[in-house]
Amino acid sequence: MQDSWKVPFTIASTARLVYGLGCVFAPQHVAGRLAPTVRGADSRMNLRGFGGAQSGIAIYTLATARQKAGARSALLLNALVDGFDAAVSTLEIRDRGGIDAVAAGGVAVNVLGLACWTTATLALR
């Protein structure tokens, strides 16, 4: 398959887009399950903003990963985002003084994302 290198980009970006749109359009449903609990308009707005950023990254990746040059740029963006998000979730675990499902999930999902981007890097070679 000539374009098999596109598979990890499509899978990871689709997952990021679904999660991002969920945060934008259904923050009350996502909160407490896949994201921090939403208490009030400001925290709902923050979750929607996060979802908007995730959606933008996903759409950028899907649009630019059609060619290998664009895929490399999108790969770097996604790896940086997942790396920083994993670090942020790790800091949150430290500051909370223990592991809870949302913070641990934040680390796990982003480590899974980094594994996907590693696979994408190998596929581009």
N, C-alpha and C positions, 0 to 999 in steps of 0.2 A: 504494500500500500504506500503510494508515493507521499501522501500528506499525513501520514500517521503521527507526525510530530504535533499536529494540531489538536489531537485528542485531549491531552492534559489541560490545554488552554481552554477548550470548550467546556470540559467537565467542571473545572475549578471556577471559571468565570460564571457559568450558569448557577452554580451553588452560591457564589458570592452575590449574584444578582437577586436570586430568590430570597436570600436572607436580608439583603439590603431593602428590597421592596416590602418585605414583611415588616421591617422596622419603620418604614415610611408610612405605610397604609394601615398597619394593624399593631401599633406599638403596645397597646394594652394586652394583646394576645402573646406577643413575643416576650414581653417583660416578665421576669420571674422564672421563665423557662429557658430562654436562649439569650437573655440579656438581663442586666440589672433591673430590679423592680422599679416601676414607674410610679412616682408619688407627686402628682401635681403637673401643671402645665409645663413648667420649666424642664423637668426631667423627661417628659414626653417629647418636648421639642429637641432636647439633646439627643435622644434616641433616634428621632426622625432625621436629625442632621447627620448622625453617624451612618444611618441607613442610606441617606442620600450620597454620602461619600463612597460607601461600599458599592452602591449601584453605579456611580460614575466610573469607578475603577473597573468594574466588570464590563460596562459598555465600551470603555476605551480599549480594554484588552480584546474583547470580541471583534472590535472594528480594526484594530491594528495588527492582530496576530494572523492576518490572512497571508502575509509575506514574512519570510524569516527575519528580515531586518526589523520590521515592526514588532515581531514576536519577541525579539531580544529586548527591546525597549519595555514592552509590557511585562516581560518576565522580571526585569529588574524592579519595576514599580511594585508588582505584586509581592515579590520576595521581601522587599523593604517594608511594605505594609504589614505582612504577616509576621515578620521578625519583630517589628516595633510593637505590634498588638500582643504578641506572646510576652514580650518584656513588660508591657503595661499590666497584663493580667498577673504576671509573676509578682510585680510590685504590689498589686492589689491584695494578693494572697498574704504577702508579708505584712502589709498595713492592717489587714483584718485580723492578723494573729492566728490564722488557721485557714484551712481549705474548705470552701463551700462549692456547691455544684456549678454555679455560674462562673466563678473565677477559674476553677479547674477546667471547666468546659472551654473557657477562653484560651487557656494555654493549649489544650488538646486540639481544638479546631485549628488554631494557627500553626501548631507543629505539623498537623496533617496537611495544611496548606503549603508549608515549607517543603514537605516531602513531595507534594505534587509538583511544585516548582523545580525541585531537584530532578524529578522525572522529566519535566519539560526541557530542562537544560541538557540532559543526556540525549533526549530525542532530537534536539536541534543539531547535535554534532554529526 
